[in-house]
């Protein structure tokens, strides 16, 4: 239970920093910010493991923010395509 709370808080921090660096076109809810941050942490962890050759482990804050910005870019592109 505690690990879920840590993932949510860490995702919120990473998503908030990513939104501060690159503000979204439309306002987002707190849950969307958390989802982008958690997805960014997973993406950052996968990218870090590919570069280092080590097994997957959660990313630190920097890779989480980089991953969250990448997820936000994908989200914006998908949002533009839908009517």
PyMOL Python script that loads the backbone (N, CA, C, O; Angstrom):
from pymol import cmd

cmd.read_pdbstr("""\
ATOM      1  N   UNK A   1       0.828  -1.195   0.000  1.00  0.00           N
ATOM      2  CA  UNK A   1       0.000   0.000   0.000  1.00  0.00           C
ATOM      3  C   UNK A   1       0.876   1.264   0.000  1.00  0.00           C
ATOM      4  O   UNK A   1       0.595   2.235  -0.703  1.00  0.00           O
ATOM      5  N   UNK A   2       1.931   1.221   0.800  1.00  0.00           N
ATOM      6  CA  UNK A   2       2.802   2.385   0.890  1.00  0.00           C
ATOM      7  C   UNK A   2       3.499   2.665  -0.435  1.00  0.00           C
ATOM      8  O   UNK A   2       3.707   3.825  -0.790  1.00  0.00           O
ATOM      9  N   UNK A   3       3.863   1.613  -1.173  1.00  0.00           N
ATOM     10  CA  UNK A   3       4.558   1.817  -2.447  1.00  0.00           C
ATOM     11  C   UNK A   3       3.646   2.483  -3.478  1.00  0.00           C
ATOM     12  O   UNK A   3       4.121   3.253  -4.314  1.00  0.00           O
ATOM     13  N   UNK A   4       2.365   2.201  -3.429  1.00  0.00           N
ATOM     14  CA  UNK A   4       1.423   2.855  -4.345  1.00  0.00           C
ATOM     15  C   UNK A   4       1.359   4.345  -4.046  1.00  0.00           C
ATOM     16  O   UNK A   4       1.333   5.166  -4.964  1.00  0.00           O
ATOM     17  N   UNK A   5       1.333   4.691  -2.783  1.00  0.00           N
ATOM     18  CA  UNK A   5       1.303   6.102  -2.397  1.00  0.00           C
ATOM     19  C   UNK A   5       2.584   6.803  -2.841  1.00  0.00           C
ATOM     20  O   UNK A   5       2.544   7.940  -3.310  1.00  0.00           O
ATOM     21  N   UNK A   6       3.717   6.124  -2.693  1.00  0.00           N
ATOM     22  CA  UNK A   6       4.993   6.705  -3.130  1.00  0.00           C
ATOM     23  C   UNK A   6       4.987   6.912  -4.638  1.00  0.00           C
ATOM     24  O   UNK A   6       5.436   7.956  -5.111  1.00  0.00           O
ATOM     25  N   UNK A   7       4.486   5.938  -5.410  1.00  0.00           N
ATOM     26  CA  UNK A   7       4.403   6.097  -6.862  1.00  0.00           C
ATOM     27  C   UNK A   7       3.516   7.282  -7.232  1.00  0.00           C
ATOM     28  O   UNK A   7       3.849   8.043  -8.140  1.00  0.00           O
ATOM     29  N   UNK A   8       2.393   7.446  -6.539  1.00  0.00           N
ATOM     30  CA  UNK A   8       1.480   8.554  -6.838  1.00  0.00           C
ATOM     31  C   UNK A   8       2.147   9.896  -6.530  1.00  0.00           C
ATOM     32  O   UNK A   8       2.088  10.819  -7.342  1.00  0.00           O
ATOM     33  N   UNK A   9       2.773  10.004  -5.373  1.00  0.00           N
ATOM     34  CA  UNK A   9       3.421  11.267  -5.002  1.00  0.00           C
ATOM     35  C   UNK A   9       4.584  11.568  -5.947  1.00  0.00           C
ATOM     36  O   UNK A   9       4.736  12.701  -6.403  1.00  0.00           O
ATOM     37  N   UNK A  10       5.401  10.559  -6.239  1.00  0.00           N
ATOM     38  CA  UNK A  10       6.534  10.760  -7.133  1.00  0.00           C
ATOM     39  C   UNK A  10       6.049  11.106  -8.540  1.00  0.00           C
ATOM     40  O   UNK A  10       6.640  11.957  -9.205  1.00  0.00           O
ATOM     41  N   UNK A  11       4.984  10.459  -8.997  1.00  0.00           N
ATOM     42  CA  UNK A  11       4.406  10.779 -10.303  1.00  0.00           C
ATOM     43  C   UNK A  11       3.862  12.194 -10.342  1.00  0.00           C
ATOM     44  O   UNK A  11       3.978  12.884 -11.354  1.00  0.00           O
ATOM     45  N   UNK A  12       3.268  12.624  -9.239  1.00  0.00           N
ATOM     46  CA  UNK A  12       2.743  13.984  -9.179  1.00  0.00           C
ATOM     47  C   UNK A  12       3.883  15.004  -9.261  1.00  0.00           C
ATOM     48  O   UNK A  12       3.767  16.020  -9.947  1.00  0.00           O
ATOM     49  N   UNK A  13       4.972  14.727  -8.564  1.00  0.00           N
ATOM     50  CA  UNK A  13       6.115  15.642  -8.600  1.00  0.00           C
ATOM     51  C   UNK A  13       6.719  15.677 -10.000  1.00  0.00           C
ATOM     52  O   UNK A  13       6.962  16.755 -10.544  1.00  0.00           O
ATOM     53  N   UNK A  14       6.962  14.503 -10.589  1.00  0.00           N
ATOM     54  CA  UNK A  14       7.558  14.448 -11.925  1.00  0.00           C
ATOM     55  C   UNK A  14       6.637  15.073 -12.962  1.00  0.00           C
ATOM     56  O   UNK A  14       7.102  15.809 -13.833  1.00  0.00           O
ATOM     57  N   UNK A  15       5.347  14.796 -12.888  1.00  0.00           N
ATOM     58  CA  UNK A  15       4.396  15.380 -13.826  1.00  0.00           C
ATOM     59  C   UNK A  15       4.269  16.886 -13.667  1.00  0.00           C
ATOM     60  O   UNK A  15       4.132  17.607 -14.655  1.00  0.00           O
ATOM     61  N   UNK A  16       4.315  17.361 -12.438  1.00  0.00           N
ATOM     62  CA  UNK A  16       4.232  18.809 -12.197  1.00  0.00           C
ATOM     63  C   UNK A  16       5.456  19.535 -12.732  1.00  0.00           C
ATOM     64  O   UNK A  16       5.334  20.609 -13.321  1.00  0.00           O
ATOM     65  N   UNK A  17       6.636  18.955 -12.529  1.00  0.00           N
ATOM     66  CA  UNK A  17       7.855  19.572 -13.058  1.00  0.00           C
ATOM     67  C   UNK A  17       7.821  19.561 -14.584  1.00  0.00           C
ATOM     68  O   UNK A  17       8.212  20.539 -15.222  1.00  0.00           O
ATOM     69  N   UNK A  18       7.356  18.459 -15.169  1.00  0.00           N
ATOM     70  CA  UNK A  18       7.259  18.380 -16.634  1.00  0.00           C
ATOM     71  C   UNK A  18       6.272  19.414 -17.171  1.00  0.00           C
ATOM     72  O   UNK A  18       6.530  20.036 -18.202  1.00  0.00           O
ATOM     73  N   UNK A  19       5.144  19.603 -16.482  1.00  0.00           N
ATOM     74  CA  UNK A  19       4.182  20.616 -16.917  1.00  0.00           C
ATOM     75  C   UNK A  19       4.732  22.028 -16.727  1.00  0.00           C
ATOM     76  O   UNK A  19       4.403  22.928 -17.499  1.00  0.00           O
ATOM     77  N   UNK A  20       5.556  22.225 -15.721  1.00  0.00           N
ATOM     78  CA  UNK A  20       6.173  23.537 -15.519  1.00  0.00           C
ATOM     79  C   UNK A  20       7.170  23.823 -16.638  1.00  0.00           C
ATOM     80  O   UNK A  20       7.255  24.948 -17.130  1.00  0.00           O
ATOM     81  N   UNK A  21       7.935  22.783 -17.042  1.00  0.00           N
ATOM     82  CA  UNK A  21       8.904  22.960 -18.118  1.00  0.00           C
ATOM     83  C   UNK A  21       8.230  23.159 -19.472  1.00  0.00           C
ATOM     84  O   UNK A  21       8.690  23.952 -20.293  1.00  0.00           O
ATOM     85  N   UNK A  22       7.144  22.437 -19.695  1.00  0.00           N
ATOM     86  CA  UNK A  22       6.435  22.499 -20.972  1.00  0.00           C
ATOM     87  C   UNK A  22       4.938  22.507 -20.680  1.00  0.00           C
ATOM     88  O   UNK A  22       4.313  21.447 -20.639  1.00  0.00           O
ATOM     89  N   UNK A  23       4.353  23.695 -20.476  1.00  0.00           N
ATOM     90  CA  UNK A  23       2.936  23.775 -20.101  1.00  0.00           C
ATOM     91  C   UNK A  23       2.023  23.167 -21.165  1.00  0.00           C
ATOM     92  O   UNK A  23       2.257  23.355 -22.359  1.00  0.00           O
ATOM     93  N   UNK A  24       0.990  22.444 -20.746  1.00  0.00           N
ATOM     94  CA  UNK A  24       0.074  21.834 -21.703  1.00  0.00           C
ATOM     95  C   UNK A  24      -0.800  22.881 -22.384  1.00  0.00           C
ATOM     96  O   UNK A  24      -1.019  23.970 -21.854  1.00  0.00           O
ATOM     97  N   UNK A  25      -1.288  22.533 -23.557  1.00  0.00           N
ATOM     98  CA  UNK A  25      -2.151  23.441 -24.309  1.00  0.00           C
ATOM     99  C   UNK A  25      -3.486  23.634 -23.591  1.00  0.00           C
ATOM    100  O   UNK A  25      -4.025  24.740 -23.550  1.00  0.00           O
ATOM    101  N   UNK A  26      -4.012  22.546 -23.026  1.00  0.00           N
ATOM    102  CA  UNK A  26      -5.275  22.603 -22.283  1.00  0.00           C
ATOM    103  C   UNK A  26      -4.989  22.307 -20.820  1.00  0.00           C
ATOM    104  O   UNK A  26      -4.060  21.562 -20.510  1.00  0.00           O
ATOM    105  N   UNK A  27      -5.773  22.880 -19.919  1.00  0.00           N
ATOM    106  CA  UNK A  27      -5.569  22.569 -18.492  1.00  0.00           C
ATOM    107  C   UNK A  27      -5.774  21.072 -18.234  1.00  0.00           C
ATOM    108  O   UNK A  27      -6.645  20.437 -18.829  1.00  0.00           O
ATOM    109  N   UNK A  28      -4.962  20.532 -17.344  1.00  0.00           N
ATOM    110  CA  UNK A  28      -5.071  19.114 -17.001  1.00  0.00           C
ATOM    111  C   UNK A  28      -5.480  18.965 -15.544  1.00  0.00           C
ATOM    112  O   UNK A  28      -5.241  19.842 -14.713  1.00  0.00           O
ATOM    113  N   UNK A  29      -6.102  17.832 -15.260  1.00  0.00           N
ATOM    114  CA  UNK A  29      -6.494  17.563 -13.880  1.00  0.00           C
ATOM    115  C   UNK A  29      -5.289  17.015 -13.114  1.00  0.00           C
ATOM    116  O   UNK A  29      -4.257  16.685 -13.699  1.00  0.00           O
ATOM    117  N   UNK A  30      -5.443  16.929 -11.825  1.00  0.00           N
ATOM    118  CA  UNK A  30      -4.371  16.402 -10.980  1.00  0.00           C
ATOM    119  C   UNK A  30      -4.072  14.944 -11.339  1.00  0.00           C
ATOM    120  O   UNK A  30      -2.913  14.530 -11.338  1.00  0.00           O
ATOM    121  N   UNK A  31      -5.116  14.164 -11.644  1.00  0.00           N
ATOM    122  CA  UNK A  31      -4.924  12.751 -11.981  1.00  0.00           C
ATOM    123  C   UNK A  31      -4.210  12.589 -13.319  1.00  0.00           C
ATOM    124  O   UNK A  31      -3.429  11.654 -13.495  1.00  0.00           O
ATOM    125  N   UNK A  32      -4.470  13.486 -14.257  1.00  0.00           N
ATOM    126  CA  UNK A  32      -3.747  13.436 -15.523  1.00  0.00           C
ATOM    127  C   UNK A  32      -2.270  13.762 -15.317  1.00  0.00           C
ATOM    128  O   UNK A  32      -1.401  13.156 -15.944  1.00  0.00           O
ATOM    129  N   UNK A  33      -1.995  14.712 -14.447  1.00  0.00           N
ATOM    130  CA  UNK A  33      -0.609  15.050 -14.120  1.00  0.00           C
ATOM    131  C   UNK A  33       0.099  13.854 -13.479  1.00  0.00           C
ATOM    132  O   UNK A  33       1.243  13.552 -13.816  1.00  0.00           O
ATOM    133  N   UNK A  34      -0.579  13.180 -12.561  1.00  0.00           N
ATOM    134  CA  UNK A  34      -0.010  12.001 -11.915  1.00  0.00           C
ATOM    135  C   UNK A  34       0.220  10.893 -12.933  1.00  0.00           C
ATOM    136  O   UNK A  34       1.261  10.236 -12.911  1.00  0.00           O
ATOM    137  N   UNK A  35      -0.748  10.680 -13.830  1.00  0.00           N
ATOM    138  CA  UNK A  35      -0.614   9.628 -14.845  1.00  0.00           C
ATOM    139  C   UNK A  35       0.572   9.890 -15.762  1.00  0.00           C
ATOM    140  O   UNK A  35       1.320   8.971 -16.095  1.00  0.00           O
ATOM    141  N   UNK A  36       0.744  11.151 -16.173  1.00  0.00           N
ATOM    142  CA  UNK A  36       1.882  11.498 -17.023  1.00  0.00           C
ATOM    143  C   UNK A  36       3.189  11.295 -16.262  1.00  0.00           C
ATOM    144  O   UNK A  36       4.164  10.804 -16.831  1.00  0.00           O
ATOM    145  N   UNK A  37       3.219  11.662 -14.997  1.00  0.00           N
ATOM    146  CA  UNK A  37       4.427  11.491 -14.194  1.00  0.00           C
ATOM    147  C   UNK A  37       4.789  10.037 -13.968  1.00  0.00           C
ATOM    148  O   UNK A  37       5.961   9.675 -14.062  1.00  0.00           O
ATOM    149  N   UNK A  38       3.811   9.196 -13.671  1.00  0.00           N
ATOM    150  CA  UNK A  38       4.076   7.767 -13.468  1.00  0.00           C
ATOM    151  C   UNK A  38       4.511   7.125 -14.785  1.00  0.00           C
ATOM    152  O   UNK A  38       5.456   6.336 -14.812  1.00  0.00           O
ATOM    153  N   UNK A  39       3.821   7.464 -15.876  1.00  0.00           N
ATOM    154  CA  UNK A  39       4.225   6.939 -17.187  1.00  0.00           C
ATOM    155  C   UNK A  39       5.627   7.415 -17.546  1.00  0.00           C
ATOM    156  O   UNK A  39       6.409   6.661 -18.126  1.00  0.00           O
ATOM    157  N   UNK A  40       5.945   8.645 -17.209  1.00  0.00           N
ATOM    158  CA  UNK A  40       7.286   9.169 -17.457  1.00  0.00           C
ATOM    159  C   UNK A  40       8.341   8.456 -16.643  1.00  0.00           C
ATOM    160  O   UNK A  40       9.453   8.237 -17.123  1.00  0.00           O
ATOM    161  N   UNK A  41       8.008   8.090 -15.418  1.00  0.00           N
ATOM    162  CA  UNK A  41       8.947   7.349 -14.575  1.00  0.00           C
ATOM    163  C   UNK A  41       9.212   5.966 -15.150  1.00  0.00           C
ATOM    164  O   UNK A  41      10.352   5.501 -15.157  1.00  0.00           O
ATOM    165  N   UNK A  42       8.172   5.314 -15.627  1.00  0.00           N
ATOM    166  CA  UNK A  42       8.339   3.999 -16.244  1.00  0.00           C
ATOM    167  C   UNK A  42       9.152   4.122 -17.528  1.00  0.00           C
ATOM    168  O   UNK A  42      10.071   3.338 -17.763  1.00  0.00           O
ATOM    169  N   UNK A  43       8.810   5.112 -18.360  1.00  0.00           N
ATOM    170  CA  UNK A  43       9.551   5.315 -19.612  1.00  0.00           C
ATOM    171  C   UNK A  43      11.006   5.692 -19.335  1.00  0.00           C
ATOM    172  O   UNK A  43      11.909   5.207 -20.017  1.00  0.00           O
ATOM    173  N   UNK A  44      11.237   6.535 -18.359  1.00  0.00           N
ATOM    174  CA  UNK A  44      12.601   6.911 -17.997  1.00  0.00           C
ATOM    175  C   UNK A  44      13.399   5.741 -17.456  1.00  0.00           C
ATOM    176  O   UNK A  44      14.590   5.614 -17.738  1.00  0.00           O
ATOM    177  N   UNK A  45      12.752   4.888 -16.682  1.00  0.00           N
ATOM    178  CA  UNK A  45      13.411   3.694 -16.170  1.00  0.00           C
ATOM    179  C   UNK A  45      13.776   2.722 -17.281  1.00  0.00           C
ATOM    180  O   UNK A  45      14.856   2.131 -17.271  1.00  0.00           O
ATOM    181  N   UNK A  46      12.869   2.561 -18.242  1.00  0.00           N
ATOM    182  CA  UNK A  46      13.165   1.688 -19.381  1.00  0.00           C
ATOM    183  C   UNK A  46      14.300   2.251 -20.217  1.00  0.00           C
ATOM    184  O   UNK A  46      15.185   1.508 -20.641  1.00  0.00           O
ATOM    185  N   UNK A  47      14.283   3.561 -20.459  1.00  0.00           N
ATOM    186  CA  UNK A  47      15.361   4.189 -21.232  1.00  0.00           C
ATOM    187  C   UNK A  47      16.692   4.079 -20.501  1.00  0.00           C
ATOM    188  O   UNK A  47      17.720   3.813 -21.123  1.00  0.00           O
ATOM    189  N   UNK A  48      16.684   4.277 -19.212  1.00  0.00           N
ATOM    190  CA  UNK A  48      17.906   4.154 -18.426  1.00  0.00           C
ATOM    191  C   UNK A  48      18.456   2.745 -18.427  1.00  0.00           C
ATOM    192  O   UNK A  48      19.671   2.554 -18.468  1.00  0.00           O
ATOM    193  N   UNK A  49      17.572   1.744 -18.383  1.00  0.00           N
ATOM    194  CA  UNK A  49      18.042   0.364 -18.402  1.00  0.00           C
ATOM    195  C   UNK A  49      18.572  -0.024 -19.779  1.00  0.00           C
ATOM    196  O   UNK A  49      19.480  -0.848 -19.880  1.00  0.00           O
ATOM    197  N   UNK A  50      18.016   0.561 -20.837  1.00  0.00           N
ATOM    198  CA  UNK A  50      18.538   0.289 -22.180  1.00  0.00           C
ATOM    199  C   UNK A  50      19.930   0.875 -22.358  1.00  0.00           C
ATOM    200  O   UNK A  50      20.790   0.262 -22.990  1.00  0.00           O
ATOM    201  N   UNK A  51      20.150   2.056 -21.806  1.00  0.00           N
ATOM    202  CA  UNK A  51      21.452   2.707 -21.932  1.00  0.00           C
ATOM    203  C   UNK A  51      22.503   2.016 -21.068  1.00  0.00           C
ATOM    204  O   UNK A  51      23.627   1.784 -21.516  1.00  0.00           O
ATOM    205  N   UNK A  52      22.138   1.689 -19.837  1.00  0.00           N
ATOM    206  CA  UNK A  52      23.121   1.105 -18.915  1.00  0.00           C
ATOM    207  C   UNK A  52      23.283  -0.396 -19.097  1.00  0.00           C
ATOM    208  O   UNK A  52      24.298  -0.959 -18.686  1.00  0.00           O
ATOM    209  N   UNK A  53      22.304  -1.053 -19.705  1.00  0.00           N
ATOM    210  CA  UNK A  53      22.364  -2.497 -19.860  1.00  0.00           C
ATOM    211  C   UNK A  53      21.993  -3.248 -18.600  1.00  0.00           C
ATOM    212  O   UNK A  53      22.073  -4.476 -18.558  1.00  0.00           O
ATOM    213  N   UNK A  54      21.588  -2.517 -17.569  1.00  0.00           N
ATOM    214  CA  UNK A  54      21.201  -3.113 -16.294  1.00  0.00           C
ATOM    215  C   UNK A  54      19.730  -3.511 -16.362  1.00  0.00           C
ATOM    216  O   UNK A  54      18.998  -3.064 -17.246  1.00  0.00           O
ATOM    217  N   UNK A  55      19.301  -4.354 -15.422  1.00  0.00           N
ATOM    218  CA  UNK A  55      17.893  -4.716 -15.361  1.00  0.00           C
ATOM    219  C   UNK A  55      17.055  -3.491 -15.027  1.00  0.00           C
ATOM    220  O   UNK A  55      17.560  -2.507 -14.486  1.00  0.00           O
ATOM    221  N   UNK A  56      15.759  -3.563 -15.358  1.00  0.00           N
ATOM    222  CA  UNK A  56      14.879  -2.420 -15.123  1.00  0.00           C
ATOM    223  C   UNK A  56      14.804  -2.103 -13.640  1.00  0.00           C
ATOM    224  O   UNK A  56      14.680  -2.992 -12.798  1.00  0.00           O
ATOM    225  N   UNK A  57      14.883  -0.825 -13.346  1.00  0.00           N
ATOM    226  CA  UNK A  57      14.625  -0.318 -12.006  1.00  0.00           C
ATOM    227  C   UNK A  57      14.015   1.071 -12.171  1.00  0.00           C
ATOM    228  O   UNK A  57      14.238   1.720 -13.193  1.00  0.00           O
ATOM    229  N   UNK A  58      13.259   1.532 -11.199  1.00  0.00           N
ATOM    230  CA  UNK A  58      12.622   2.844 -11.339  1.00  0.00           C
ATOM    231  C   UNK A  58      13.648   3.952 -11.575  1.00  0.00           C
ATOM    232  O   UNK A  58      14.767   3.919 -11.062  1.00  0.00           O
ATOM    233  N   UNK A  59      13.229   4.913 -12.355  1.00  0.00           N
ATOM    234  CA  UNK A  59      14.119   6.022 -12.702  1.00  0.00           C
ATOM    235  C   UNK A  59      14.186   7.021 -11.557  1.00  0.00           C
ATOM    236  O   UNK A  59      13.308   7.057 -10.695  1.00  0.00           O
ATOM    237  N   UNK A  60      15.222   7.818 -11.561  1.00  0.00           N
ATOM    238  CA  UNK A  60      15.321   8.919 -10.619  1.00  0.00           C
ATOM    239  C   UNK A  60      14.464  10.071 -11.102  1.00  0.00           C
ATOM    240  O   UNK A  60      13.758   9.952 -12.103  1.00  0.00           O
ATOM    241  N   UNK A  61      14.525  11.170 -10.401  1.00  0.00           N
ATOM    242  CA  UNK A  61      13.665  12.301 -10.731  1.00  0.00           C
ATOM    243  C   UNK A  61      13.984  12.886 -12.101  1.00  0.00           C
ATOM    244  O   UNK A  61      13.070  13.259 -12.837  1.00  0.00           O
ATOM    245  N   UNK A  62      15.258  12.973 -12.455  1.00  0.00           N
ATOM    246  CA  UNK A  62      15.634  13.579 -13.741  1.00  0.00           C
ATOM    247  C   UNK A  62      15.104  12.748 -14.902  1.00  0.00           C
ATOM    248  O   UNK A  62      14.467  13.289 -15.807  1.00  0.00           O
ATOM    249  N   UNK A  63      15.356  11.442 -14.892  1.00  0.00           N
ATOM    250  CA  UNK A  63      14.849  10.592 -15.971  1.00  0.00           C
ATOM    251  C   UNK A  63      13.321  10.524 -15.955  1.00  0.00           C
ATOM    252  O   UNK A  63      12.701  10.384 -17.009  1.00  0.00           O
ATOM    253  N   UNK A  64      12.714  10.620 -14.788  1.00  0.00           N
ATOM    254  CA  UNK A  64      11.253  10.631 -14.713  1.00  0.00           C
ATOM    255  C   UNK A  64      10.676  11.871 -15.375  1.00  0.00           C
ATOM    256  O   UNK A  64       9.673  11.792 -16.084  1.00  0.00           O
ATOM    257  N   UNK A  65      11.306  13.012 -15.146  1.00  0.00           N
ATOM    258  CA  UNK A  65      10.827  14.252 -15.765  1.00  0.00           C
ATOM    259  C   UNK A  65      11.035  14.206 -17.276  1.00  0.00           C
ATOM    260  O   UNK A  65      10.159  14.613 -18.040  1.00  0.00           O
ATOM    261  N   UNK A  66      12.197  13.708 -17.707  1.00  0.00           N
ATOM    262  CA  UNK A  66      12.451  13.577 -19.147  1.00  0.00           C
ATOM    263  C   UNK A  66      11.422  12.640 -19.778  1.00  0.00           C
ATOM    264  O   UNK A  66      10.891  12.931 -20.850  1.00  0.00           O
ATOM    265  N   UNK A  67      11.145  11.527 -19.122  1.00  0.00           N
ATOM    266  CA  UNK A  67      10.124  10.603 -19.618  1.00  0.00           C
ATOM    267  C   UNK A  67       8.738  11.216 -19.611  1.00  0.00           C
ATOM    268  O   UNK A  67       7.947  10.967 -20.520  1.00  0.00           O
ATOM    269  N   UNK A  68       8.429  12.020 -18.591  1.00  0.00           N
ATOM    270  CA  UNK A  68       7.119  12.673 -18.525  1.00  0.00           C
ATOM    271  C   UNK A  68       6.964  13.698 -19.641  1.00  0.00           C
ATOM    272  O   UNK A  68       5.883  13.825 -20.217  1.00  0.00           O
ATOM    273  N   UNK A  69       8.023  14.425 -19.952  1.00  0.00           N
ATOM    274  CA  UNK A  69       7.953  15.378 -21.068  1.00  0.00           C
ATOM    275  C   UNK A  69       7.740  14.623 -22.379  1.00  0.00           C
ATOM    276  O   UNK A  69       6.976  15.074 -23.232  1.00  0.00           O
ATOM    277  N   UNK A  70       8.402  13.488 -22.548  1.00  0.00           N
ATOM    278  CA  UNK A  70       8.213  12.676 -23.752  1.00  0.00           C
ATOM    279  C   UNK A  70       6.783  12.140 -23.826  1.00  0.00           C
ATOM    280  O   UNK A  70       6.172  12.143 -24.894  1.00  0.00           O
ATOM    281  N   UNK A  71       6.255  11.685 -22.703  1.00  0.00           N
ATOM    282  CA  UNK A  71       4.866  11.208 -22.676  1.00  0.00           C
ATOM    283  C   UNK A  71       3.888  12.337 -22.973  1.00  0.00           C
ATOM    284  O   UNK A  71       2.873  12.132 -23.639  1.00  0.00           O
ATOM    285  N   UNK A  72       4.201  13.534 -22.474  1.00  0.00           N
ATOM    286  CA  UNK A  72       3.347  14.685 -22.743  1.00  0.00           C
ATOM    287  C   UNK A  72       3.359  15.032 -24.230  1.00  0.00           C
ATOM    288  O   UNK A  72       2.327  15.402 -24.791  1.00  0.00           O
ATOM    289  N   UNK A  73       4.514  14.915 -24.864  1.00  0.00           N
ATOM    290  CA  UNK A  73       4.610  15.191 -26.299  1.00  0.00           C
ATOM    291  C   UNK A  73       3.768  14.195 -27.099  1.00  0.00           C
ATOM    292  O   UNK A  73       3.079  14.570 -28.048  1.00  0.00           O
ATOM    293  N   UNK A  74       3.835  12.928 -26.704  1.00  0.00           N
ATOM    294  CA  UNK A  74       3.017  11.910 -27.374  1.00  0.00           C
ATOM    295  C   UNK A  74       1.539  12.182 -27.141  1.00  0.00           C
ATOM    296  O   UNK A  74       0.728  12.067 -28.060  1.00  0.00           O
ATOM    297  N   UNK A  75       1.188  12.542 -25.906  1.00  0.00           N
ATOM    298  CA  UNK A  75      -0.203  12.838 -25.567  1.00  0.00           C
ATOM    299  C   UNK A  75      -0.718  14.011 -26.406  1.00  0.00           C
ATOM    300  O   UNK A  75      -1.849  13.968 -26.891  1.00  0.00           O
ATOM    301  N   UNK A  76       0.089  15.048 -26.580  1.00  0.00           N
ATOM    302  CA  UNK A  76      -0.327  16.202 -27.390  1.00  0.00           C
ATOM    303  C   UNK A  76      -0.546  15.811 -28.835  1.00  0.00           C
ATOM    304  O   UNK A  76      -1.512  16.256 -29.455  1.00  0.00           O
ATOM    305  N   UNK A  77       0.331  14.989 -29.385  1.00  0.00           N
ATOM    306  CA  UNK A  77       0.171  14.551 -30.771  1.00  0.00           C
ATOM    307  C   UNK A  77      -1.097  13.728 -30.931  1.00  0.00           C
ATOM    308  O   UNK A  77      -1.819  13.892 -31.915  1.00  0.00           O
ATOM    309  N   UNK A  78      -1.378  12.850 -29.982  1.00  0.00           N
ATOM    310  CA  UNK A  78      -2.605  12.047 -30.056  1.00  0.00           C
ATOM    311  C   UNK A  78      -3.844  12.916 -29.874  1.00  0.00           C
ATOM    312  O   UNK A  78      -4.885  12.639 -30.471  1.00  0.00           O
ATOM    313  N   UNK A  79      -3.747  13.955 -29.062  1.00  0.00           N
ATOM    314  CA  UNK A  79      -4.867  14.860 -28.841  1.00  0.00           C
ATOM    315  C   UNK A  79      -5.157  15.697 -30.080  1.00  0.00           C
ATOM    316  O   UNK A  79      -6.309  16.048 -30.333  1.00  0.00           O
ATOM    317  N   UNK A  80      -4.124  16.020 -30.853  1.00  0.00           N
ATOM    318  CA  UNK A  80      -4.328  16.784 -32.090  1.00  0.00           C
ATOM    319  C   UNK A  80      -5.034  15.963 -33.148  1.00  0.00           C
ATOM    320  O   UNK A  80      -5.787  16.510 -33.954  1.00  0.00           O
ATOM    321  N   UNK A  81      -4.803  14.653 -33.161  1.00  0.00           N
ATOM    322  CA  UNK A  81      -5.366  13.789 -34.187  1.00  0.00           C
ATOM    323  C   UNK A  81      -6.856  13.583 -33.960  1.00  0.00           C
ATOM    324  O   UNK A  81      -7.621  13.529 -34.923  1.00  0.00           O
ATOM    325  N   UNK A  82      -7.279  13.468 -32.721  1.00  0.00           N
ATOM    326  CA  UNK A  82      -8.692  13.228 -32.417  1.00  0.00           C
ATOM    327  C   UNK A  82      -9.492  14.499 -32.609  1.00  0.00           C
ATOM    328  O   UNK A  82      -9.037  15.588 -32.257  1.00  0.00           O
ATOM    329  N   UNK A  83     -10.705  14.358 -33.177  1.00  0.00           N
ATOM    330  CA  UNK A  83     -11.545  15.560 -33.403  1.00  0.00           C
ATOM    331  C   UNK A  83     -12.100  16.147 -32.141  1.00  0.00           C
ATOM    332  O   UNK A  83     -12.815  17.149 -32.189  1.00  0.00           O
TER     333      UNK A  83
END
""", "prot")
cmd.dss("prot")
cmd.show_as("cartoon", "prot")
cmd.util.cbc("prot")
cmd.orient("prot")
